[in-house]
């Protein structure tokens, strides 16, 4: 067969189109793939909505969502329009004919390539820049809400006389708008310049004019807009000086204006604003003049002015005016910084009280008596005894206690408390059903007296067992939400949960409405995708009534429902009205308080309990703030996860602003019931921030502040070798002048670079007290040993050395407990429990108590100054440190003696002796129980009875009837 058309001979292979069935299948698979991808993207959104609705905070979700969507749409549209419009305008202003130059000929192929798709290219560029700008703008939802809902502070800055709200709420939003304007101007300028270049409006290498008149006018206007924005930036920079951070040797991190700012930078910014405004007018004038000469000259003048006026002139002022007499020049500005900083951190009412450190009482008996009532000495250290709780009260491996326990008050006593939470790693057989359906919750609150241990050194539990019994009474003991509960659980369905094991296995089924229902297939599919767990979709363990619990730590739940709050590092539990409630302290902050120095929360709140394996930390580790308030007290129910936010600081303008933005989310302070109020306390992280600022800002005189001669530091924890700051301690104690003990949070200070005691601070931490939050600061005026010195002397005692040798010989580890510091009669009393953990004991036991009394006024031979003792218990240690023997009961007459005939004086003496015996017995009983309040009352009764006995004896002697 002849060859036709050069094709090869033989049968032809014909490639046909896919069959209709195949095309339908491919199309169906494609649609399903798109739907699957859309569902995966939608699942996260849907599960978030379901969770917020389950906790009754759906308004937080919707407000945040619509704010983000609005910002995304508005600013994305504005950016897209700005760039797209300028590209379109540059295209419309292109010259009708391109010059026949090599440059333009090389661009022809690009123009020809773009021509068929120019509309799509314009749309793509517009959409791309719009999406990027919108995504960036949506992240500013907090800035927008604070600006639109801002509440006045009622305080004005000392430089510009503007309300603080301008700096905290308005200035951040104006800066965002300015940054957005700069971005839009620059992108529009670049896009317009490229379009003009592509279509011949701009030429680089061609002879003749470099730009057409149309291109010149267009680009000049854009440059004019850019320079106009620069003028606005210079004007805003003037106010920005009030919140500008800089290094200053007197304070380290300085915020606000200094002499050079007020007298050089401020006028410089004003001059530069005027120059930039004139330069912008010159750029706009090119629409008529069609020349770049004047605007270029103006722009060069602006750049030169920025270097000379904005950089060189302030340096000259600093060098020749400030440095020769810096203290005098900076004094007014230092005073402004001191006043603003103290106000911003709520330490403005804290004034140091001179405290000599010299004992005002010399009688040893009186010192010993006063020591009993000065404080309820907490010998049970919550930072050490967690293993003891674990060993004695864990009961099952699938329970656990936190590393650091908490201190609360029950029935007027300082109490150490920890919850028996679920430990997922201790489940005997790990599988999906056990992990998420069977083992779902912890059980019970374990409590022990903070001021007492038993004869072996173990805690004296006031609530213990499984289920627990004790002083608290009946309460819901199941713990579905806790600090250690970070996995999800599915409850309430056909699968039964293990409740607890005690004389047999008990089961339960969750009946609360907490969590999200999984009864519907759609919700199950959404969570299967969101949690990457396909078994949620098809498992038979999920059915009618099944609910999924997640976001189960108190911190997570409060952060989720109030994302505008900073959460304290230590949530703590309390039994309130038959329910375990997690109490969470939350803060409102800003870094826009004029003149107030900034601090980094993560650094400021770090101490020996936040390092290594410890659990206490601040969420916003790197947050720099210069204003903080403990404005919200939050609770999370340990059984049903209910979150309540209560307005605590009713004057805080930042909280008022957020309450306007999220109405109905924060309850009034009056909604806090009396039972809950008894357990609220002053938060540790707030106290740590304040004590860090008070190391410098206890000084209010600018000259003294500048010299740094009275600067303090927070001492390192002497019981910890890692060199971290000593943590503050909760302690019921009396400050000088107080008639009764107050539940307090305390800390010590030492002078910079020296180990002696420089100051002591305590805050009334009892929320039921009228003086709650009152910071009292004692400035120690004499040379008094500090914590490290006391610890060093303790370590050098022969008794301690012998104890350590004995313990080491018995293969035991020594652990030093919290070194408590208490002001006592002009001096200071240090109390430190010492624990030992032997090879055969899996937990630490209290073995010794060290006590030191330091008195700066010591006559020669007086052993009460800096006396340190090491005894078996607190009572013996207090007796020994003051050289007082334990009181002994009155003796009875020897057998065979005839008592004198009774008289009225004799009867009074006998009655007094009987009362003394009764008071002594009551005191011993109180000591055995560790009831220091009752012990103090018994000692008062004993002294009163002995005084009556002495008076009656004197009368008997004077009348000749006494022996």
C-alpha positions, 0 to 999 in steps of 0.5 A: 500500500502506498504511503500517504502523507508520509505516515507509517504503514500498518494500523494506526493507534488512536488516542480517544477522549476518556469515556463519559463514565470516566469523566464523571468519575474524575469530576466527582473525585475532584469535587469530593477532594475540594469538599474534603479540603474545605471541610478540613479548613472548616472543622477548626472554625466549627469546633471553636464555635461549638466550644465557645457556645458550650461555655456560654462565651459565644459573644467573645468568639463572634465579636473577635471573628467579626472584628477580624473579618471587618478589618481584613475586608476594609484594609484588604480592600483599601490596599487592593484598590490603592495598588490596583488603581495606581496600576490602572492609572499608570496604564491609562497614562502611558504614551501613545507610541513608544520611542524606537530605542533598544530599551523599548524594543526589548520591553516589547515582548513583555508588553506583548506577553502581558497584553492578552492577560492584562486584566487578569494580571491586574486582578491577581496583583490587586487580590494578592496585596489585598489578602496580605494587607487584610491578613496583617490588619486582622491581627490588629483586632485588639488595637481596634477594639481598644481604640473604638471602646477606649475609656479615659484614665482621668490622668494626664501626662506631664508633658503634653497634658493629654489623658493617658488613654491617648497613649494607651488606646489612641496612639497605637491605632494611629501608628497602625494607620500610619504604617498601613498608609506607608505600605500602601504608598510604597507599594503603589509607587513601586507598582506605578513605576513598573507600569510606567516603565513597561509602557514607556512612561519612564525611560532609563537608558533612552536619550531625551526626557526620562519621564513623560509629563503624565508619569512625572505628575503621577509619581510626584503625587505618590511621592507627595503622599509618602512625604505627607505621611512622613510629616504625620509620622514626625508629628506623632513622634512628638507624643511617642517620646512620652512612651519611648524606651531608652537606656539611662544609667540611673534607672536602666530601662527608662521610659519617657522624656529626658532633658535631651528629648524635651529640649532637642528631640521635641523641637527637632520633630516639630521642625522636621514636621514643617519641612516635610509638609513643605516638601510634600506641597512641592511634590504636589506642585509638579502637577502644574510645574512638570519639573522634579527640581524643587521637590528633589531639593526639598526632599534632600533638605528634609533628609539633611535636616533629619540628620542634622536636626534630628541626630546631630543637634540632640547629640550636641545638647547631650554632650555639652549641656546635659553631661556636665551637670546631668543630675540637675538637668535630669532631676525634673524628668526623673521625678516625672518617671518616679511618679508615673511608674509608682502610679502605673504599678499601684505602688504610689501609696507605698512609703517606706517605714523606718525599722531599726532592727533593734529590739524594743523588748529586752525581757526574754519571757516577753520576747518568747510570748510575743513570738507566739502571737507574731505569726502562724509559722508555716512549717509545712512547706508547699514547695517540698511536701508534694512527694509526701502528699503523693506517697500518702494520698495518691492511692492509685498510680493514675492520680497525681499532685502538682509539684508545688502545692498551694496555701489557702485558709480554712477555719482561720488556719493556713492550710496546704492544699493539693488536688488529686488529679488524673495522671494519664501516664499512670493508667495500668493499660494504655489504649484509646478507650482507657485514655479518653473514656474510662479514666477521665477525672481525678478525685478529691482535695487533700489538705493539711495544716500548714503550722503543724506536723505529726511526731514523725514529721508527716503532714497533719491532714485535715482532708484525706482519703478516697473519697476524702473526709475531714473538716470540709464536709460534703462537696463534689470531689470529681475533678474533670478540669485541672492544672494537670488535665491536658488531654481530651475525654469523651464522657456521658455516653454508653462507655462507663467511666472509672470513678475510683477504686476503694473496696472495689471498682466504682463507675460513673457517667458524667451528667453535666452539660459541660463540653460539646455534644458528639451525638450528631455525625457532623460534630463527630466528623468535625472533631475527628478532623480537628483532633486528627483522630478518625476513631471519633467518627466511627467508634461504638463507644460514642453514642447518645449523650456523649460529650467531649471535654477539652481545653481543660486547664484553668489557664486555658479556659480563662485565656480562651474566654478572655484573650485580652487578659494576662493570666497569673502563673499559679491557679489555686483550688478552693472548696466553695459551697460544695464545689471545687473552684479553681481561682485564677488571677488575671491582669490587664496591662498596657505598655503605653503609660507615659513616663512609666518604666517598662518591665518584662513579665517573664523576667520579673516574675521568675524565681526559684519556683519557676525554674527547672521542673516547677510549674509556676510561670507567667503565660506572657513571658516576653510581654513588656508592660508599664501598667498592670492591674489585677483587675479580674478574679476568675473561677473555673469549676473543677467538675463542670468547667464553668468559667466566671469572670468577676470585675475586681478592680472597679476603677481600672480604665483598661478593664472598662474598655474591654468590658465595653468591647465584650459586654456581658462577659465580666460580672460585677464585683458584687456577684462574688459570694462571701464563701468565695471571697474568703479564699481570694488572695493577693496574687503572687505575680502582681506582688513580684512585679511590684517588689521588683519595681520597689527595689528602685522606686521606693526612693522618691527623691530624684537626686538619691534615685539618680545616685542609686545609693539606696537601691535594693535587690531581691535576694537569691533563695538561700535554700536553693543553689541555682541562684534564683530569686527568693519567692514570696511567701504566704503567711499569717503574721502581724506587721509592726503596730498591728493588733492581730495577724493578717493573711499576708504575702511577704518578701525581703530585700537586700541592698545592691551588692550586699547580703544584709537585710535592706527591707521587708515588705508584706501585703494584706492578702486577705480579700475579706480585709478592709485593708486588702492590697495595702503594701507595707514596706519596712526600710531596715536602718541598722545592720541586720543579717539578711537571709543568706547570712542567716542561712550561712550561720545555720549551716555552720552550727555544730548541731547542723553539721552533726545532723547532716552527717547523721542523715548522710550516714543514713543515706538521707537527703536534706531539704531546707524549707521556706525561710520565713522572715517575721518582724518581732519587737523591733528585730527579725525572727527567721524560721526555717523547717528542715526536711530529710528524706531517707532511703527507706522513705519515699517522701520528705519528713520534717525533722528539724526547725531552725530559728534565728532572732536578729537584733541590731542592738546588742549589749556586750554579752547579750546572746539575743542578737543573731542567735540561731538554734536548731531544734526538733520542733518549733516550740523547742526552737523558740524556747531555745532562741530566747533562752526560755525554758518551757513553763512547768506546772506549779508544784503541790505541797509534799505529802504529810505537810499540813496546809495553813488555815484557809484565808481569803488571800489563801483562797485567792492564791489557790484559785489563781494556782488552779487557773494557772494549771488550767491555762498551762494544760490548755496551752499544752493541748493547743501546742499538741494541735498546733493551734497557735491562736489558742496557745497565745490565748492560753499564755495570756491566761497563764500570765494573768493567773500567775500575776494574781497568784503573785499578788495573793502570795504577797498579801499573805506574806504581808499579813504573816499568813504566808509561808 
